[in-house]
Amino acid sequence: DFLVLAHVGDSRIYRQRKRTLAQVTEDHSLLNHLISIGEVKREDAGKFANKNVILRAIGLKDYVDVAIQLHDKVPGDVYMMCSDGLSDLVSAPEIEHVLNTSPSLPDACHTFIKLALAAGGKDNVTVVCVEVEEVEEREESPRWSTGVFQAAVPAVAAAAAQRSRQPQGPSSAAPIPTQQPQ
């Protein structure tokens, strides 16, 4: 059995397996592209002026090149999906520490949001954590399965409530079209 991950943009997906965190997606940003071709050194990334320029995003064109990955479904793995409002402000070692020490995934999500906001987060902070659980096969089960996941999404609502209490400036985000013009 596999998990299918689809990704576009600079939101990230991390996987924690056996208490070790790995980033499993690659940012579709100008900065990451320039690092990959050797134009910018990774250690100079913090000084790069256009680090928020996205090369792939939903709504920029009539189509988008989606990065798709298959991952083995390993019980106990935790997948954390987050916006750059978290990954820009909370380091991978901090993320790993929170996942390793939180009593539950909802607690981890709440901690992530608190850390990002405490670090001066001005962007949206969205975090979703899921854990792959063991699924016992039943005789009448279908030949395919989407798996069973424990999701920690209350943190998304908490982040929205927290942001609504903060003063908002003009938004630079464009709405995502739900339908292409005919």
Contacts in CASP RR format, 6 or more apart in sequence:
PFRMAT RR
TARGET T0000
AUTHOR 0000-0000-0000
METHOD contacts of the structure
MODEL  1
DFLVLAHVGDSRIYRQRKRTLAQVTEDHSLLNHLISIGEVKREDAGKFAN
KNVILRAIGLKDYVDVAIQLHDKVPGDVYMMCSDGLSDLVSAPEIEHVLN
TSPSLPDACHTFIKLALAAGGKDNVTVVCVEVEEVEEREESPRWSTGVFQ
AAVPAVAAAAAQRSRQPQGPSSAAPIPTQQPQ
1 72 0 8 1.000
1 73 0 8 1.000
1 145 0 8 1.000
1 147 0 8 1.000
2 70 0 8 1.000
2 71 0 8 1.000
2 72 0 8 1.000
2 73 0 8 1.000
3 70 0 8 1.000
3 71 0 8 1.000
3 72 0 8 1.000
3 73 0 8 1.000
3 79 0 8 1.000
3 132 0 8 1.000
4 68 0 8 1.000
4 69 0 8 1.000
4 70 0 8 1.000
5 13 0 8 1.000
5 24 0 8 1.000
5 25 0 8 1.000
5 68 0 8 1.000
5 69 0 8 1.000
5 70 0 8 1.000
5 71 0 8 1.000
5 79 0 8 1.000
6 66 0 8 1.000
6 67 0 8 1.000
6 68 0 8 1.000
7 13 0 8 1.000
7 25 0 8 1.000
7 28 0 8 1.000
7 66 0 8 1.000
7 67 0 8 1.000
7 68 0 8 1.000
7 69 0 8 1.000
8 28 0 8 1.000
8 56 0 8 1.000
8 57 0 8 1.000
8 58 0 8 1.000
8 64 0 8 1.000
8 65 0 8 1.000
8 66 0 8 1.000
8 67 0 8 1.000
9 27 0 8 1.000
9 28 0 8 1.000
9 29 0 8 1.000
9 54 0 8 1.000
9 55 0 8 1.000
9 56 0 8 1.000
9 57 0 8 1.000
10 27 0 8 1.000
10 28 0 8 1.000
10 29 0 8 1.000
10 52 0 8 1.000
10 54 0 8 1.000
10 84 0 8 1.000
10 87 0 8 1.000
11 25 0 8 1.000
11 81 0 8 1.000
11 82 0 8 1.000
11 83 0 8 1.000
11 84 0 8 1.000
11 87 0 8 1.000
11 126 0 8 1.000
12 23 0 8 1.000
12 25 0 8 1.000
12 27 0 8 1.000
12 81 0 8 1.000
12 82 0 8 1.000
12 84 0 8 1.000
12 87 0 8 1.000
13 23 0 8 1.000
13 24 0 8 1.000
13 25 0 8 1.000
13 79 0 8 1.000
13 80 0 8 1.000
13 81 0 8 1.000
14 21 0 8 1.000
14 22 0 8 1.000
14 23 0 8 1.000
14 24 0 8 1.000
14 79 0 8 1.000
14 80 0 8 1.000
14 82 0 8 1.000
14 92 0 8 1.000
14 95 0 8 1.000
15 21 0 8 1.000
15 22 0 8 1.000
15 24 0 8 1.000
15 71 0 8 1.000
15 77 0 8 1.000
15 78 0 8 1.000
15 79 0 8 1.000
15 80 0 8 1.000
16 22 0 8 1.000
16 77 0 8 1.000
16 78 0 8 1.000
16 79 0 8 1.000
16 80 0 8 1.000
16 96 0 8 1.000
16 99 0 8 1.000
16 100 0 8 1.000
17 74 0 8 1.000
17 76 0 8 1.000
17 77 0 8 1.000
19 96 0 8 1.000
19 100 0 8 1.000
20 96 0 8 1.000
21 92 0 8 1.000
21 95 0 8 1.000
21 96 0 8 1.000
21 99 0 8 1.000
23 92 0 8 1.000
24 69 0 8 1.000
24 71 0 8 1.000
24 79 0 8 1.000
25 67 0 8 1.000
25 69 0 8 1.000
26 32 0 8 1.000
26 67 0 8 1.000
28 54 0 8 1.000
28 55 0 8 1.000
28 56 0 8 1.000
28 57 0 8 1.000
28 67 0 8 1.000
29 51 0 8 1.000
29 52 0 8 1.000
29 53 0 8 1.000
29 54 0 8 1.000
29 55 0 8 1.000
30 50 0 8 1.000
30 51 0 8 1.000
30 53 0 8 1.000
30 54 0 8 1.000
30 55 0 8 1.000
31 40 0 8 1.000
31 45 0 8 1.000
31 48 0 8 1.000
31 50 0 8 1.000
31 51 0 8 1.000
31 53 0 8 1.000
33 55 0 8 1.000
34 40 0 8 1.000
34 48 0 8 1.000
35 41 0 8 1.000
35 42 0 8 1.000
35 45 0 8 1.000
40 48 0 8 1.000
45 51 0 8 1.000
52 84 0 8 1.000
54 60 0 8 1.000
56 64 0 8 1.000
56 65 0 8 1.000
57 64 0 8 1.000
58 64 0 8 1.000
58 176 0 8 1.000
59 174 0 8 1.000
59 176 0 8 1.000
59 177 0 8 1.000
62 180 0 8 1.000
71 77 0 8 1.000
73 132 0 8 1.000
73 147 0 8 1.000
74 132 0 8 1.000
75 132 0 8 1.000
75 133 0 8 1.000
75 134 0 8 1.000
76 131 0 8 1.000
76 132 0 8 1.000
76 133 0 8 1.000
77 131 0 8 1.000
77 132 0 8 1.000
78 99 0 8 1.000
78 105 0 8 1.000
78 129 0 8 1.000
78 130 0 8 1.000
78 131 0 8 1.000
78 132 0 8 1.000
79 129 0 8 1.000
79 130 0 8 1.000
79 131 0 8 1.000
79 132 0 8 1.000
80 95 0 8 1.000
80 99 0 8 1.000
80 108 0 8 1.000
80 127 0 8 1.000
80 128 0 8 1.000
80 129 0 8 1.000
81 126 0 8 1.000
81 127 0 8 1.000
81 128 0 8 1.000
81 129 0 8 1.000
82 112 0 8 1.000
82 125 0 8 1.000
82 126 0 8 1.000
82 127 0 8 1.000
82 128 0 8 1.000
83 123 0 8 1.000
83 124 0 8 1.000
83 125 0 8 1.000
83 126 0 8 1.000
83 127 0 8 1.000
84 123 0 8 1.000
85 116 0 8 1.000
85 121 0 8 1.000
85 123 0 8 1.000
85 124 0 8 1.000
85 125 0 8 1.000
85 126 0 8 1.000
86 112 0 8 1.000
86 113 0 8 1.000
86 115 0 8 1.000
86 116 0 8 1.000
86 125 0 8 1.000
86 126 0 8 1.000
86 127 0 8 1.000
88 123 0 8 1.000
89 115 0 8 1.000
89 116 0 8 1.000
89 119 0 8 1.000
89 120 0 8 1.000
89 121 0 8 1.000
90 112 0 8 1.000
90 115 0 8 1.000
90 116 0 8 1.000
90 119 0 8 1.000
94 115 0 8 1.000
95 112 0 8 1.000
98 108 0 8 1.000
98 111 0 8 1.000
98 112 0 8 1.000
98 115 0 8 1.000
99 108 0 8 1.000
99 129 0 8 1.000
102 108 0 8 1.000
102 111 0 8 1.000
104 152 0 8 1.000
105 129 0 8 1.000
105 130 0 8 1.000
105 131 0 8 1.000
105 150 0 8 1.000
105 151 0 8 1.000
105 152 0 8 1.000
106 152 0 8 1.000
106 154 0 8 1.000
106 155 0 8 1.000
108 129 0 8 1.000
108 152 0 8 1.000
109 127 0 8 1.000
109 128 0 8 1.000
109 129 0 8 1.000
109 152 0 8 1.000
109 153 0 8 1.000
109 154 0 8 1.000
109 155 0 8 1.000
109 156 0 8 1.000
109 158 0 8 1.000
110 154 0 8 1.000
110 155 0 8 1.000
110 158 0 8 1.000
112 125 0 8 1.000
112 127 0 8 1.000
112 155 0 8 1.000
113 125 0 8 1.000
113 127 0 8 1.000
113 155 0 8 1.000
113 158 0 8 1.000
113 159 0 8 1.000
113 162 0 8 1.000
116 125 0 8 1.000
117 125 0 8 1.000
117 162 0 8 1.000
124 159 0 8 1.000
124 163 0 8 1.000
125 159 0 8 1.000
125 162 0 8 1.000
125 163 0 8 1.000
126 156 0 8 1.000
126 159 0 8 1.000
127 155 0 8 1.000
127 156 0 8 1.000
127 159 0 8 1.000
128 151 0 8 1.000
128 152 0 8 1.000
128 153 0 8 1.000
128 155 0 8 1.000
128 156 0 8 1.000
129 151 0 8 1.000
129 152 0 8 1.000
129 155 0 8 1.000
130 149 0 8 1.000
130 150 0 8 1.000
130 151 0 8 1.000
130 152 0 8 1.000
131 149 0 8 1.000
131 150 0 8 1.000
132 147 0 8 1.000
132 149 0 8 1.000
133 147 0 8 1.000
133 148 0 8 1.000
133 149 0 8 1.000
133 150 0 8 1.000
135 145 0 8 1.000
135 147 0 8 1.000
135 148 0 8 1.000
END
